[in-house]
Amino acid sequence: MYLLGYDIGSSSVKVCLIEASSGKVVASDFSPKKEMLISAVKPGWAEQNPQDWWTNLKLAHESVMHHSGVNAEDIKGIGITWQMHGLILVDKDQNLLRPSIIWCDSRAVPYGEKAFETIGKEKCLSHLLNSPGNFTASKLAWVKENEPEIFEKIDKIMLPGDYIAMKLSGEIGMTIEGLSEGIFWDFKNNCISKDVTGYYGIPESFFPEIIPTFGIQSTVSAAAGEELGLKEGTPISYRAGDQPNNALSLNVFNPGEIASTAGTSGVVYGVLDHLDYDDLSRVNTFAHVNHTPEDIRLGVLLCINGTGILNSWLKNNFATSLSSYGDMNDLASLSPVGAKGLSIIPFGNGAERVLENRDSNCSIHGINFNIHSKGDILRAAQEGIVFSYEYGMNIMRNMGMDISVIRAGNANMFLSSIFRKSLAGISNAVIELYDTDGAVGAARAAGMGIGFYKDSKEAFASLEKIAVIEPQAEKRAQYLEAYERWKQHLN
């Protein structure tokens, strides 16, 4: 018996097939091999064509099925995870009305700020647990004002994973987790927010059926089965945004547990068991995968947009003579903690929530032409990302969160020993690395959704811890000194 996981990222779509009893990965692949196009027609804009997600899902899926040799009838559940906060619009025939406005698009910031002011700070925070900010609801408000002819044709709104589920099944649904990440969910009244829909003028008919995060949400249609080589009727039994799902992938379900990722953007994600929020909405509170009105489980999310994209930019534009990220890390490791006084502010990928939605861009401070080299800049970049994490984690600590252990997958920036040691050094937290990723987590969760696993403990019994990074006490003062210098350059 097998389970499929689909991970719809902004860089690529990953597909993973696991054997349910052992939890072992049978095959996985991703597409495209180069990063998917993000269209930025204007500064601060970021769009993708959802059809490209589907095309790349099919390519990766075909590869996985071919290399695994698994029969379609032996696949018993499908889980989906996706890049959060994207907006997808379809008409009554399920045709796309425009490209998706994705997570790092900043155009809706003024709409969210005005809604926060008009609805009222106290009401937004106590009911939505966030400012409407730059999230999906505000993106929809932008469409309403700037593309009224498209707004008039809308039948349903979706998040990226809902679109993939629609392509698989022909049915449209949304979870409470999805509604909360779009800032559509009223946590006090446990319903779609009438304050948000009323203020923005969003018809409630735009919202699809509310479905459970775990359970038989829909099944594979005959058309999709033929297109993908899947059995008609295969259950789609789990879906969640990428950060709640990444936490799930690391077996983070309970209050006090912390997960982190460091891909294009970077995240620290912790679980709460009571309604809480940051007064300035610099970190955001959403429904976790196991949240119910009766058993509160909320994910507090710190997001840093300028994370792996900074490292990627340096590789493509600065360290072009180096053939790999490993080579960059090796060169950076020759520079000491603090990079000889260099500081890099990594915020060059749109408005940063941790800075109250300011778009401050990336900047380099303290270059001395006589002492600094390429390795110093590469190290300062990684430290700058880590310091932005620490800046946000202090907000989380002020909300009462204990960040003593951080779980992460052994991927992306966490492959760098400099990144891992710097994060442990400045946060004074133990870093635990696991052999997992979002697609694997979605596949395991699909097994929970069909009832094959009785609970999360059983689903993640085979999760493998592969490394533990302890803080280096002897270097603590050096990290703190570099961090304080870095903070002076924030604007």
N, C-alpha and C positions, 0 to 999 in steps of 0.2 A: 504494500500500500504506500502511495506517495502523495506528497503535498507540494503545491506550486506557490512561489512567492514572486510577485511583480513589484519592482521598486522604480517609480517614475520620477527620476531626477531631472534637474535642469541641464546637467552635463550629458547624461546618458540614461538609458533604461536598462535595468539589470533584471535578469530572470534566474531563479534558483529552484531546483527540484531537490527535495529531501526525501529520504526513506523515513516513514513516520515512526516506526518502532524504535529505531536507533537514533533518530535525529541527525543522521549523517547526510552531508551534501553528496548527491549523486552526480549532479552536473550544474554548472552555472555559466552564464555568459552575459555580455552587455553589448549594447549597440547605441550609437555609432562608436567606432574606435577613436575618433577625434570628437571633441566636445560639440554637442548640438549647438546650433546657431541660436543666439539670443539677439533679437532685433531691437535696436535702440535708435529709433527714428529721430528722437529729440533727447537732449541731455536729461538723465533721470528716468527715462523710459526703459522698459524691458518687457518684451513680448516673445511668445513662442506659439507655433502652430500646433494645437493638440493632435492634429492628424500625424505630425511627425513623431509624437510619442507612440501612437498606435503602430506606425510603420516600423519603428525601431523595436517595439515590443515583439512584433511578429518575427523580426529577424533574429533577435536574441532567443525567443521561444523556439523557433525552428532549430537553431543550433543546439539548444539544451535537449530537445526531444531526440535529435539525431544522435548526439553523443551519449545519451543515457540509454537508448534502446528500450525505454519504458513504453508499455502499451497505454494508450489514452484511457482505457477503461479502469486502469489501476490508479489513476489520479482521482483522489476523493475530496479534495478541497483546494480552493484558491484564495490566497490573501493578497491584498493590495496596499501599498504605501506610496506616498507621493510628496512632492515638493509643496510645502504648506502655502496657504493664503492666495493661491492663484484663482482667477475668475474665469469661468467658462460659461458662455451663453449659447443656448440652442433655441430654435423655433419649435413649433408644434410637431414638425416632422423629424426632430432631433438633428437638424442641420446646424452646423456651426455658424454663428452670426458674425464673429470677428475672432482674431487671434486672442489667445489667453494673455491677460495682464498678470505677470508672474510676481513672485514674492519680493524681488529686489527692485521693482518699479516704484518710483517715488512720487509720481504725479498726483496721487490722492492725498498727500500729507495735508494740504490746506483744508480739504474737505473734512478730514478727521478732526483736525484742530478746531474747526468751527463747530462741528457736531459736539465735541467735548465741552465747548464753552456754552452752547445753546441748550443742550440736554441737561448739562450741569455736571460738574466734576464729581460731586458726591454720589449722584445717581448712577453715572457711568461706572464708577469704580465699585460701588457696592452691588450693582446688579450685573454688569458685564465683566467686572474684575479688570478692566482695561479702559484706556482711552480708545475710541474708534480708530485713531491713528491712521496708519497706511494699510489697513487690512482690507479684506475682501469687500466688506460692506461699503467702505469709502471708495474703493475702485469702481463699484457699481454706481455709486453716486456720480463719479466722474463721467461714466458712460451716459448716464441720464442727462447730464447737462451739456455734454460736448458731442454726443452722438445720438440725439433723440430719435432719429429714424431707426436706429438699431434697437434702442430701448423699447420702442413700440412693438417690435417683433418678438420680444423675449417670451418664451413659454416657461423655461426653467433655467435656473442658475445652478452651477455645480462647482466643485473643487476638482483638481486634476484627477484624483483617484475615482471620483464619481463618474467622470467622463469615461475612464477605462472600463469601469463596471458596466456602464451603459453600452459601450461597444461590445462587451462580452455577452450581455444578456438582453439588451433592448429595453431594460428597465432603469429608471432613475431613482436614486435614493440618497439620503444624507444622514450621517450619524450626528449625535449630540457633540461628539468631539469635533467633527467637521464644522458644525454650526458655530461652536465656540471659537474655533480658530479664525472664522470669518467675522467674528464679533456680531453674531446674530443671536446669541443665546443669553437669556436672562436667567442667571443662576438662582436668584431669590424666588422667582415665580415658576422656574422650571418649564420655560416655554420660549418660543421665538420672541425676541424682544419687540414689544410694541413701541417702545421709545425709539429704537433704531429705525424700524420700518416706517413709523409715522413721521419721523423727522426727515428721512431721506425720500419719502414717498415711494416706498417699495411695496408693490402688491404682494400679499401673502400667497397668492397663487403661484408666484415665482418659485416658491420653495417646494421641493419634492417631498415624498413620504419620508418620515423619520424612521430610520432602521437601526437595529442594535449593532454595536461594534463587533461583537462576536455572535454568530448565528447564521442561519441560512438566509442571506440577504436577497439573493436572486440565484439563477442558474444559467449556465452557458446555453445560448440559443442555438438553434440548428445552423443558422448562417455563420455565427462565430465559430461553432464547432468545425464546420467545413473549412473555414478560412485558416484556423489554427491547428487543425488535426486533433481537436479535443472532443470528448464525448458529450453530446447534447445532454443537458441536465446536471452536469458537474456543478456542485455547489460553489458559489462565491460566499465565503463564510467569515471574512474579516476584512476590515479596511481601517486605516488610520493615517494621519499626516506623518511626515517623516520623523519629526522629533519625538512625539509620543511613541512611535513605532521603534525608533532607535533605542529609546529607553526600555521598551518591552524586549527588544533583542538582547539586551544586557541583563534581563531578568530584574528590571527596576519597576516594581509595582507598588511598593509600600512606603509609607511616610518616612522621610529622612534619607531615602536612597537617592543617589546622584549619578547621572549619566552625562557623558560628553561626546561630542563629535567635532571633527575639524576638517570639513571638506571645503567646497567653495566658500561657504559661510561656516561659522563656528558656533557651537551651542554648548551651554551647560544647562542641564534640565534636572530639577529636583521635584520630589513628590510631597504634597501636603495633604492633610486630612481635614482641613477646615478652610472656609472661604477667606482668602487674604489677597492682597495686591500691594503693588508699589504706588505710593501717592503720585509719583510723576510718570507712571507707566513706562519706566525705563526697562524693566523686565516685565514679562507678560504671563498671565495666569490663564490656562486653558483646561478643559476637561481632559483628564488622562484616559487611557484606553479602558480602564476598569472603573471609571466614575459612574455612580448612579446617584440620584437624589437622596437615597437612603444611606448610602455608603460613600461619602465624599472622597474622591481621589483626584486631586488637581496637580497639573504639571506647571511649575514655575520655570519659565523659559527665558534664558539670557541668550540673545542672538547677536553675533558680531558678523556683519556682512563681509567685511574685509579680512578674510582668513586665508584659506588656500588659494584664493584668487590672487592675493599679493605674491605668494610664492610662485604661482604660475606666471604671473606678469614678469617677475624677475628672471625666471628661466627663459622666457621667450624674448625678452627685450634687454636684459642686462647680462645674464650669465650664459650667453649663447654658445660659448666655447665649451661648456660643460654638457655632457650627454644625458645626464639623468639627475633626478632629485637626490639620489644617493651621493652623487659627486658634489652637489651643492652642500649637502649636509657635512660631508667630509671637509670641504673647504671652510665652512662656517665653524666647524669644531676647533679650528686652529686659533680662533678668536676667543678671548677670555669672557667670562660672565660680565655683562655690561658693555661688551663690544667696544672697549676703549673709549667710552663716553658718547657713543653714537645712540641716538634714539629715533625710532621710526614709528610714526602714527599710522596705523594700517587702514584708516577709514576712507577707502577710495572706491567703494562699491555701493554708492547710494546712501540715502539718509539712514543714520544709525539710531535705533530706538534707545540704546543705552545713553546716547547724548541728547535725549529728548527730541529725536527726529531731525537733528541737525545734519547737514550734508557737508562735512568739514574737509573731505578729501584726504588723500595720503600725503604725508610730508616727512622729510628727513632733516634731522637736527644734529648739529655738532660736528659736521665733517671737518677734519683737519687734513689737508692734502699731504702733509708730511708723515702722518702716522697711520692713516686709515687705508685699508685695502678692500678688495672685493669680498673677502671672507668676513670682514667686519660688518659690511652692509648686509650680507646674507644672514649673519647671526642676529643683527639688530632687528631685522624683519621678523624673524621667528620670536624674538623676545618681545617685540612690539605687539604681536598677536597675543602672546601669553599675558602680557600686562593688561591688554584690553579685557581678557577673561577675568583677571583678578579685579579689575575696576568694577565689572559687573557682579562678580561673586560677592563683593563687599555689600552691594545692594541686597543680594539674596540673604546674606548673613544678618543684615539689619531687619529682615522679615522673620528672623528666628530660625533660619536653616543652618544646620551643622554640616559643614563641608569638610569632612575628615577623610572620606574615601571617595574617589571618582572612578567610575567604571567607564571603559571606552573600548571600542573595537580596534583591533590592530590594523589600522588602515589610514590612508591620507596623511595628515600632519602627524598623527600619532606614530607613524613609522620612523619619525625623526627622533633620535635620542636627545638632541638639543631641546626640541619642543617638549618632550616628556619630562626631562629633568628640570627644565625651566618652570614648567607648570607645577611640578611637585615642590620645587624650591620656593616659589613665590607664594603659593597657596598653603604650604605646609600640610598638604594632603597626600595620602598614599594613592598612587595611580595603579589601577588594576586593568590589565589588557586581556581581552577575550577574543577568541577566534569566531567571530560572527559578523554579520552585517545586516542591513535593513531588509534585504530580500530573504535571507535565511529566517530572520525574525518573523516576517510576514507569513512565510510558509508554516513555521511552528504555530503561529497564532491561528492560521486556517484550521489546524488540527484541533485547537481549542474550540473553534467555532462550530465544528461538526460533532464535537463531543468525544473525539478519539482520546484526547488528553482530558483527565478529569479536572485539572487545575494547572496553574502556571508552574507550580513546583514540578509536576510530572512533565510538562512540556519542555522545561529547560533543565531537566536532570542531566543531560549530556553536554551542557554548555561548558566549554573548556577554557579555563584560565591559563594564559600562556606566559604572563610576566607580571611582576610587581615592582614598581618603582617607588622607593622610599625617598622622602626629602633628604637632601644633603645638608645636615645641620651646620657643617663648617662653612658652607657657602651662603647661608641664609642672609647674612648682613650684606653681602655683595648684591644679591637679588633685590633686597629691599632698597638699597641705595640707587640701583639702576631704575627701579620702579618709581621712586620718588622723583627722580630726574625726568623720567618719561611723562609723569603726570603734569609737570610744569609746562609742557608743550601742548596740552589739550586746549582748545579754544571753543 
